[in-house]
Amino acid sequence: IEKLQAQGLLLETIEPLRELIKENPGDGRLLFTYGRTLSASGQAALAEWSLREALKHEEWKVSAALQLAADAARSHNYPSAIEMATVVLDDVPDSVDAL
């Protein structure tokens, strides 16, 4: 999956990621990667569930919140963008990306 994504073949990795999540539903890395892949392929609305699940995993919380904030801002959902940026700033107060 990582090799395909590195080659820019994001759409080709969506189904394999879904299958891996079915096998490992609590894997934060998979949830984040799936959500980020959906977002990058223009499917931010579908990405929201997996990114919100990734938020529950401390090691993926900031990355997932940044992706959710970016997706929300792109769709002009500014309250959600602010909410997710706040999640990041609560963990990393000097995060330039969240600003």
N, C-alpha and C positions, 0 to 999 in steps of 0.2 A: 504494500500500500504506500509506504513512504517513497519507494522508487518511482512509482507511477505519479504520485503527487509532485515529486521533484521535477518530473518531466512535464508537469502542467496538465496531466490527465486526471483532473479532479472527478469528473462525472463517472469515470470508470471505477472509482474507489468507493462510491456511495453504497452500492449493494454489498460489497464485501465487508464494509464497516457495519452495516445493519446486521449482517450475519454474526459478526464478532460480538456485537452488543447483545444479541439474543443469547449467545453462549456465556457472556460475561457482563450481565446487566449493571453491575456496580463498579465497573472499571472507569474511573474518572478520566484517564488518558484517552480511552476509546470514545467516551461521551464527548469530550472536548474536541477531539480530532474530527469526529462525525459532524458536530455542530459547526466547527470552523469550515469544514469542507462544504457543507450546505450553504453557509453564508457566502463563501467565496464563489460559489457557483450560482449565486443570485436567488437562493432559496432561504432567505433569512427567517421567514415565518416558520418554516419547517425546522430550522436550526434551534429555535428558542427552547423547545423542550429539552433537548440533550445538553444545551449550554446551561440551562437552569439546574439540571441534574449534576453537571460537572461542578457547579458552584458549591455543592455540598461536600466536595472533596478539597480539603485545605490546600493541597499542592496545585490544584487547578482553579481555585477560586478567583484569583486575580486575572488570569488569562481569560477565563470564561466571562467574567464581569466586563473586561475591556471589550471583548467581542460583542457582547450583548449591548453595551453602551454605543459602540460604533454602529451596529445594526439599527438600534433605536433612533439614533441621530439621523441616519440616512433615510429613515422612513418618517422623519419629522415627529417622532414620539419623544419629545423632549423631557417630559416627566420621567419616563423610563430610563432615558439616557442619563439623566441626573442621578436617579436612584442607583444605577449600576456604577457610575463614576464615584459615587459616595462609598459604595462597597469597596472599591479599589482604594480610595483615599483613607478609609478606616484602617486598612491593612498596611498600606504603603503611603504615608502622608506626603511624601515628596515625589509622588509619581507624576511625571510630566505627561505621560500618555493619557492619564485620566482627565487632565485639564484640557 
